[in-house]
């Protein structure tokens, strides 16, 4: 069907806009995302350590009170995600529409699936498989590590060591977090607290150190 000169111009305009959008997406994938700040990431690690210190007081017997244990660590996760989310929203508002916003959206899209999977896994274990709940710290580490690996193309290349750290901690948690060591507060304190502090150090050293000097 002949669209005529006007119809052809409309089609060409749509194709040009699509090409511009594709170019912007490709540029976003090739740049380093600077929206994750070392201070926020480091504070999330400190919060994990504080939660590990609080756990023996707040949850005296995690095996018998799994709900209270999950309330503590899911609460830590929710607080950290909320703080990071607010930071990203502020960043998007400040930069306005354009390439920086595309980069932020791409970063969120790459890391969000691991959060959703982690939440669903926790829900299923707490409702249907409490006998294997001792595995949660190790599984959380694996999922978080995969989230970092999924995002590393937008982050400094050294961030891959944070992913390696989480996966290693996941193996340690599954190997030694059984029996009398199940639900030990330092399974999460060392894994999450240490992993976030390592990530904060990498972000500062590779992205922020030169800006601060």
Secondary structure, 3 states (H helix, E strand, C coil): CCCHHHHHHHHHHHHHHHHHHHHHHHHHHHCCCCCCCHHHHHHHHHHHHHHHHHHHHHCCCCCCCHHHHHHHHHHHHHHHHHHHHHHHHHHHHHHCCCHHHHHHHHHHHHHHHHHHHHHHHHHHHHHHCHHHHHHHHHHHHHHHHHHHHHHHHHCCHHHHHHHHHHHHHHHHHHHHCCHHHCCCHHHHHHHHHHHHHHHHHHHHHHHHHHHHC
